[in-house]
Amino acid sequence: MNGVNSLFPKLLSPGRLGPLELRNRIVLPAMDQNNCTEEGLITDETIAHYEARAKGGVGLLIVETSAVSYPHGATARHQPALSHDKVIPNLQRLADAVHAHGAKIIVQICHHGKTSSVDVSEGRPALVPSLPPPPSDPRGMMADTTMEELLQMATLTGGQMPSYAEATAAQLADIVQDFATAATRVQRAGFDGVEVHAAHGYLLSTFLSPAWNRRDDIYGGSRKGRTRLLTDVIAAVRHRCGTEFAIIVRLDGHEYGVEGGITIQDAADHARAAVDAGANAVHVSATSSAGTGLGFTDAPIPWHPNQYESLARGVKEAVNVPVLAVGRIRPSDAERILSSGNADFVAMGRQLLADPDLVRRLDAGRPELVRPCINCLVCVAQNFWSGQPVCAVNARLGHYDEPDPLPAASPRHVAIIGGGPAGMECARVAAERGHRVTLLEASNQLGGTTRFSSLTTPINGEFIEFLRTAISEAGVEIHTGVRADNELIANLAPDAVVVATGARRARPELPGADLPHVLTGDDLRAQLTGDADLVALRRPGMLTRLALRISRLLRLTADMGRVRLLSRLWMPIGRRVVVVHGDLVGTEIAHFLADRGRIVHVLESGTQPATAMAHPRRWRTLHESRLAGVTFHTEAETTSISPTQVEYRQADMTLHLDADTVIFAGAVHADRSLADALLADGHEVHIVGDADEEWYIEGAVRSGHRVGVAL
């Protein structure tokens, strides 16, 4: 790698972090992978995860949070342990694998304090600085969480409720030595340093928080007292490991969800104290005392892009050592942040889960080939029950026990019918393996229903654009506006056919379902995107049909960004809207319409809306939807529709909602009809995505990748 690129000259330039010279300024932050053994030992899967990102060009990798007193103070059995010498050999294998690709690697060392789930499960109280802990919203985790998810979360503690104990001075002195001894094991294993985790509500973080730390001994009583535990840890590690061993400290720049929590002024003082004690750099994040529910997407997982940038800038103004920024930062923003002096290094977490080759692609001047993180939070959702993270857009994450795709032993001609995420991912993988791939898409645009979803969730459109670029780069022959049938496939004479035609969205058998103001998801998609022959649509009235036809002729509907903008001025949707079925699609449509001035009610027959969303995203999305004015009705069964109202049953009552437009967002069924017809003609047929009941982007990508590897 050349280290300098005209598009990202600062981001890809070398940088010094204490004793370490890094090849660029991109850092992989610590993110739990939960693939260690029950004893906390590093596995081959752990090594494969970090090696892939080192090979992809990352400058510095920070190994996921590792327990210094394991199993005491541990949050999960499958996190790395640092409490005995048996961990060293596999740690050394990990360090060697990363160093072989030119990257530096450190380990995040931690005592989890109040979130030590292993302590709770084994009957030990979790350690906190002061009793009682600050009050929290008892609905924080219960709201908008399914019973199945709550039961999975309960497995972390064996169903035990936590108890708390105020840490004694003797316990704290032992923990300081645990940190120092853990760091020496990391050093003996050949790592380049450690990151002392003093953020995210773990033990050191709670001692820094005025809300949590109300002690009057040497570990409290003042800002100096609250930093005592942190500075003791840093000094002990520095004393044991010497000056050529890097020490980064991760700090909270802000504490959400509690009165009197950490402020940016506190964070600046904490950073100065850490540097005075021997820290080489400060990594600025944030925390939320809520821990779960809506607060989780305030911190530590940011909902907004660059959410903690100002916190990094505030700390940088206070110290003379490098500062690392984190918080949903994309390459273009990273370049701006570094160039403006708001930070010296940038951590990209979920983006590097989505694309381990990000740095290599930027260095080659091909940012359009970076697979974007779509902020769906399916990766972090797994951490709530110590599961291995998966990624909606990167099917390899969490599956390192499976081999990388290998070149095809015998290249074949593969026809793929359908240009949504499933079809395009299959085409990408198959073509990169050496197959000749022909992709047939009935619409004039690639993307399928995901292209429509980019209207409500713009980042989905970026993923579609990545796939379009990737399959073109791989040499896939693309035909849009072509509806495949048996005759066309017979003429192509492929060796294998992949059916990725998606699902059918049926109109339910319901009185009034055929009224003109009632739309299915496909009707809405056709009207807003121009994907269907709008002249043939019988649903819109004459003026609406004319306006949509003009929009199509002027290609106003070809670009979802333009449609999104124009939808604020006009849409073929009435003022009062009822959305029937409130899962992922219905919830996103409802929020989109409410944000454009509609009065929106959602009728969901189940007990919980949006269950197909990863629960952290659901927490935030439902909150934002309600703020926009959406009203959700659960356990509500739609019974009939009239020209002006929707009738539904709820708790043995018959109720009505006024409605100018009704949208059916459910009734989705896999459509295997074309696949069955091709099978009858003797073709080798594979089915992916919605056509085979592997729903949404995650299922589409996973199934498309699986078939692309198997062809």
N, C-alpha and C positions, 0 to 999 in steps of 0.2 A: 504494500500500500504506500502511496506517495505521501500521505499525511497532510497534503494541502489540496484543496479543491476550490474552484472558482465560485461554486455555489455555497460552500460551507467552509470558508477559509479558517475561521476561528474554531469551529466545532471539531474539525479534523486536524488541527495543529497540535503538536506535542505540548504537554504541560507537566509541571513539577508539583508533586504533592508530598511535602516533607522529604523523606529520603527517596521517594519513588519518582522515576521519570516515566510518564505515561505516553503512549504513542498517539493518543487523541484525548479529547475531553468528554468522552461518552462513558458513563458509568452504568453498570447493571446493578440496581439496588437490591438489597436482600428481599426475597419473596419466597414464602414457604412453598416447598415442593412436596413435603410429606411422603417421601419415598425412601426414608431411612428404615433400618430394621427396627424391631421392637426394642432393641437395646440402644437405639440412637446411632447406629453405625452407618457411615456413608456406603451407598450401594453403587452398582454399575449404572443404574438409571440416574442417580444423582450426578455422577461424573459425566454421563452423556449430555445431560442438560447444560451444564456449565461449559463443557468442551465445545458444544455447538455454537455458543455465543462468543467464546474466545476465538474460534475458527472464523466466525463472522466478522471479527475485527474490533470488538469492544476493547476499550483501553484498560478499564479496571472492572473486575467482577467482585461483588460482595456476596459471599455465601449466606444463605438464609439464616434467620435468627437461630442461634445455637445456645443451648442451656448450659451455663457454667457450673451449676450445682445438680445437674440431672441425676435422678428424676425430680429432685426437689426444685421448685421454681420453674418447672417445665410446663409448657402449654399443651404439648402433645407428645405421645410416645414416639412418633415417627419423625420428630425433629432431630437435628444433629445433637449429640451429646459431647461435652468437653470435660467431663468430670473424672475420667480415668484414662490410663495410657493405652488401653486397647483401641481407642479411637484413632490413634496416630497413624498406623499403616495405611488405612483407607483414605484418611485426610491427605497423606503424602501422595497417594495415587492421583487424587483430585488436583492437587497443586501441580504435580508434574504434567498432567494432561493439559492444563490451562497454559502453563509456562511454555509448553512445546509450540504453542501458536502465537507466542509473542505478547500475551496479555499479562497483567498483574492481577493478583487475587488476594483478598483478605477475607476474614470471617467476622460476621456480626455476633458479638458476644452479649449475653443477656440473662437477667433473672426476671421472670415474668410477674412476680409480685401478685397483685390482686387477680390476675388472669391465669394463674398457675393451675390449669385444669387437672393436671396429674396429681398435684397436692390434694385437690378437692376429692378426686376419685379415690385416693388412698387414705382419706380421713384426716389429712393435715390441714390446718387453717392456712389460708393465703395471707401472705405478709403485706401489711400496709404501714405507712408511717404513723397514722393516728387513727384512733377509734372515737366515735363511729365514722365510717366512710361517709362522704357527702351523699345526700339523698339523690335518687335518680327516678326517672319516670318509669313506673312499673310496667307500662304498656310499651316501652321502648322496643323490646324484642317481640312482644306478642302481636302488636298491630301489624297487619298485612303480612303475616307469616303463617304458612300452612302448618297443620298439626304434624304432618310427616316431617317437615323441616325442623320443627321444634323437637321432635323425638330424635332426629339425627343429631341435633346439637347436644342433646342430653347424653349421647353416648360418650362425649368427651369426658364427662365427669361421672360416668356410670350411673347417671340419674341422681347423683348426690347434689344437694344444695350447698353453695359455698358458705364457709364461715371464715372469719377474719381474725387476725391477731396483730397487735402492734409489735413491730419488730424491735427486739431489744438491742442495746449497744453491742452485746457480745455476739448476737446473730449477725449484725451488720459487719462487725470486724471479720467474722468468718467468711461472709459473702465477698468482702473486698479481697480476701486471699483467694477465694474461688475464682474471681475474675482474673487475678494475676496468674494463678496456676494454669487456668484455661488458656490464657494468652501464651504461656510458655509452651504448652502442647501444640498450639497452632504454629508457633515459631519453629519448633522441632520438626514439624511436618513439612516445613519448607515454604510456608505462606509468607506474604510480604507485609502483613500487618493485621490489625483488627479494627472493627468499628464497635465502639462501646455504645450500646443501645440505651440512650437516656430519653427516649421519646415514647409516644403511643400508649401512655398509661401503664407502662411496665414499672418495675420497682424504682429505678432511678428517676423516672419521669414523675412518679407520685411524690417522691421526696423533693423534687424541684417545684412542685405545684403548691402555691399558698392555700388552695382549696383543700388539698389532701393532707398537707403537712402542717399540723398545728402543734408540733412538739415544742418543748421548752428546754431540751437538752442541746448538746453540741450539734445535733443533726437537724435543728429547727430553730424557731424563734426569730430568725432574720434571713435575709437573702443569703448572706454568707453561710449561715447554718444550714439552709436548705441545699446549698451546693456542696456541702461537706462530703456527703457520701460519693457524689460524682468525682470530686477532685481527689478523694482518697483512692478511688478505683484507678483513675488515670495515672496518678503518681506511682501506685503499686505496679501497674503494668509497665510503665516506663522504667522503673527501677529494675524489674526482673528481665526485661527484654532489650534494653539498651536503646541508643539513639538511631540506629539504622532500621528500626522496626516501626512501621507507620502506625499511628493511632488517629483514627477519625472518630469524632463524637457525633452521634445523631441526636438532635435536639428538637423540641417542639417550639415553633415560633408563635403558636397561639393554641389556646385550649378552649374548645367549643363545649357547650352543653353544661357548664357549671359556673356558678357565681364565684368571682374572685379567683379564676384560674390564671394560667400563664398568659402573659401579654408579650408583645414584641419587645418592650423595654426589659422585662424579665429575661427573655431569651438572649438579648444582647449581653446582659450581665452574666448569664450562665455560660455563654460562649467565651467571654473574657476570662472567666474563672477556669474553664476547661483548657484554654490555651496556656494560661499561667501554670497549670499543673502539668503540661507536657503534650497536649493534643496538637497534631499537625494540621488538622482541617476540621471544619464543622459542616455537617450535612443537615439542612434545615427542613423539617417536616412540620406536622401539626398533629394534634390529638383531639379526641372528643371523649368526654367522660361518659357520654351515653353509651359508647362502645358498640352498640347494635342499633338497629332501626335506622331512622332517618339520619341520626348523628354520624353513622358510619360513613356516609357519603359526604359529610363535612370534613371528616378526618377519621382515620388516616388515608382513606381513599377519596380523592377529590372528584367532585362532580364536574366542575368547570375546568376548562383548559387553563394551564398556568396559574392554578389557584393559590399556590404558595410562593409565587415569584416575589411579591413584595416582602414576604418574611425573609427570604434569602437576602434581599437587598438590605433590609434593616440590620441583619446580623453582620453582613459584609462591612457595613459602615462602622462596626464596633471592633473588628478584629483585623489583624494583619497577616492572617493565614488564609489559605484557599477556602472558599465556601462552595458547597455543592447545592444546587437547586434541584428540586424534585416536584412532581405534582402535575401529571398529565401534560407533559411537555413534548411537543413534536419537533422534528428537525429544524423547520424554518423558524419556529419560536426559540429553539435552543440557540441558533446562530445569533438571533437578535438579543437574547438575554446575555450571552457572553460578550457580544460586541458592545453592548451598552454598559458593561461593567457591573451588572447586577449579580453575577456569580462567576466563578472560575471554572467549574465543571458542572455538567448536567446529567442527572440520573434519569434514565428512561426505563421504567419498569414494564408495564403491560405492553408497551410498544415493542420491547425486545422479547416478550413472550410471543407476540404475534409474528415477529420476523427476526429470527436470530442473525440473519445476514444483513441487517439494516446498515451497519457501518460499511460493509463491503460494497453495497449498492450505492451509498452516498459517495464513497470514494471513487467509484467508477463513473460518477456523474449521472446516475440513473435513479433519482429519487422517485420517479413514477413507478419503479418496480419494487418499492418498499410496500410490503403488505401492511395496511393500516389496522391498528387496534380500533374496534368499533365501540368501545366503552360499554359493552353489554354486561360485564362483571361476572360472567360465568366462571372465570378463573378464580377470583377471590371467594366466590360462593362456597367452593369446596373446602376452604380453610375452616369454615364454621363447624365442620365435623371431621377435620383432619384427613380430608380426601385429597387425592392428587389433583392439582389444577388441570383443567382442560381449556381449550381456546376455541371459540366459535369460528375463527378464520384460519387457525393453524392446527390441522389435524394431528400433527406430530407431538404437540405438547401433551405430556402425561402418558405417552405411549412409547417411551424409549426402550421398552422391552421388545419392541418390534423393530426389525431391521429397516434402515433407510431404503427408499425406493432404488432398485437396481436397474441398470440398462436392460431393455427387453432382450431376451435370448434369441427371439425370432420376431423381428418387427412385422406388424400386421397393419392392415387398413381398418381403422375404427371409425364408424359413423356414430355421432352423438346427436340425439334429437332433443333440443331444448337448450337455450342459452341463458339459463339462470345460474345461480352459484353452484348447484350440483353438477350441471353439465359442463360449465367452464372449468371448475376445479378438476373434474375427471379429464377434460381435454388437456389441461395444463400438465398434469402428472403424466398422462399417457404420451403426450408429444415429447416431453422432456426425457422420457425413457426411450424414445426412438421410434415410436409408432407413427404412422401417417394418419392424421386425424382430420375428419371432416365434420364441422359443427353446423347443424341446421336449426335455425330459429324462425318460428312463424311470424313473430313481430318484426317490425323494422328496427327495433332497438334491442340490444342485449340486456339481460338483467332480470327478466321475469318479474315476479311479484316483489322481489327485493328492490328493483328499480322503482316500483310504486312506493315501497316503504321508505325510500329516500326522501319522499315528499314530507313525511312526518319525522324522519330520522336521517338528516342529511349525510351523516358519516357513512351510512350504508351505501350511498351513491359512490363514495370514494372507494369503497371495497369493490364495487362492481367495475369501476374504472380501472382499478389495479388488475382485476382478473382479465378484463378486455385487453389491457396492455400486455399482460403476461402470456396470454394464449397467442397473441400476435407475435410476440418475441419468440415463442416456442415453435412457430411455424404452422399453427393450426389454420386450416382452410375454413374460412368463416362465410356462411351464406345466411343473410337475414331476409325476412319477407318470404320465406320458403316454408310451406306447410308440408311436412313429410307424410307420406303414406306408403302402403305396401309397394306400389308400382315404382315410386321414386327410389326406395331402398333397394328394390330388386335391380334397378338400373345401375345403382352405385356399386352393387355387389361387394359390400364390405365383408371382412372376416368376422367382425363382431359389431353388434349394435348396442348402444347405451341409450335407454329411454329416460329422459329427464324432463318430461313434459309437465310436471307439476300436478296440482290437484284440481278437482272439480269443486266449485262453490255453488251448491244446489240451493234452490229456493225452497224453504221448508213448507210442508203441508200445513198451512195455517190460514184460517179465514182472513181474507184481506191481503194476503201476501202478494197478489198480482196487481194491486192498485198501482197507479202510475207514480205515486210519490214514494214507493218502496223500492229500495235498491239493494242488490247484493254487493259484496265486495268487488266482484268482477265488473258490475255495472259502474261502480264508483271509479274503479281503476280506468275503465274505458273512457269515461267522461273527462277525467282529469289529466289523462296522459295521452289520449289519442291512439291507444293501442288497438282499439277495435274499429270496425267500420261504423262510424257514428251515424251515417245516413240510415243504416239498417236498424239502429236502436229505436225501439218503440217507447222507451221509458220517458225521455225528456219531452217537454212541450215544444211547440214549433219555434218560439223565439230562442229557447235554450239550445235546441238542435242547430239552429242557424248560427248562433254565437260560437258553439263548439266546432262547427264545420269551418267557420272562418278562422278560428284559432288554429285548427289543424292545417289549413291551407297555408297560413302564414308561419307554420312551424313553431308557434308559440308554446305548444305542448311537448316539443321534442326535448326540452331541457328542464329537468325537475327544479332546478334553482329558479328558473323563470316562472314556472308554474307556482312554486311556493310564494314568490313575490306577488304575482298577479292574483293569487287566491285571497290576498288581503283586500283586494279591490272588488272581486266578484267571484262567486262560485255558484254552480247549479244546485245549491243546497238551501233549504228553507231556514228560517230563523230558529224554530224549535225542532230539535233533532233528538230522536231516540235511537240509540245504538243497541241492537239485540246481540248479546254475547260479549262479555267483557274480558276476554283473554288478551293476549299480547296485541293482536291486530286491533281489536275493538277499543282497547284502552288508548293506543296510540292515535287512532282516528279521532276518538272523543276529545283528547287533549288538543289535537290539531284544530278541530272545529271550534272548540271553546275559545282557543286563543285567537280566533277570527270572529269573535262576537256572537257565536251561536249559543243558545241555551241548550245544554246537552245533558241527557240522562242516559245511563247505561244500565241495561237489565241483564244481570248475570244469574244463571240458574244455580250455580255453585255457591259455596260459602265464602269464596275469596276471588276477587278479580285478578287477572294477569298472572295466573299460576305458571304459565310457560316462561315467564321472565325469571332470570336468576334473582333470588330474593333481595340482594342489596339494590339491584336496579329497580325492582318492584317497589321497595320502600320509597325511593326517591321519586319514581315516576308517578305513583299514586298521589304522593304529596303534591307534586307540581300540578297534576291534573286537577286536584281539588282546589288548589289555589287559583287555577284558571277558571273555576266555576263548574267543573263536571260533578254531577251527583251520581254516585254508584248505588244501585239497589241489588243486594245479593239475595240468594235463594228466591229469586223472582222469575217465575215461569210465564213467558209471553203466551197469551191465549188467543188473541185476535187483534186485527187492525181495522180501523174505520178510516174514512177520509180525513178525519181530524184528530183521532186519538189512537193510543195503543192501550189495550187491556192486558193486565197481567195479574197473576195470583201470587200472593206472598202471605205466609203465615195464616192460611185459611181465609184470607180476605181477597176480594176482588177490587183491584185498584185501576186507575186510569191516568195516563199522561197525555197532555196535548202534544201533537206532533205535526209539523209541516213536512218533514222528511223522516223516513225510517230506513235504517241501514242494518242489514243482516251481516254481521262480521264473523259468523260461525258457519256451521253446516259445511265444513271442509272435508272432502273425501278423497283418498288416493285414487288416481285414475290409471288403471293398468290396461285399458282397452287396447291401445296401440301395441303395447308390449305383447299382449296375448295374441293379437293378429299376426305380429311378426314371428312369434314363436310357432304359430300354426304353419307359417310359410317355411319353417326349417332354419331360421336364423339363430345364431348364438346371441341371446339377449340378456342384458343386465339392466336393472332398474335402480335409479338413485333418486334421492331427494323426496319431495312431497309425493311423487308418483308411487313411492314405496313406503309411505308413512314415516319418513325420517324428516321431521318437521323443522321449519325455520332455518336460519342461516347455519346454525351449528350442525343440525342433522344433514343439511344439504352438503356442506363442505366435508363432513366426516364420511358420508356415503360416497360422494364423488371421489374423494381421495382413495378410499378403500378399493373401489373398482378400478381406478386408474393404476393403482399398484398391482392389482391382480391380473390385469389384461396381458 
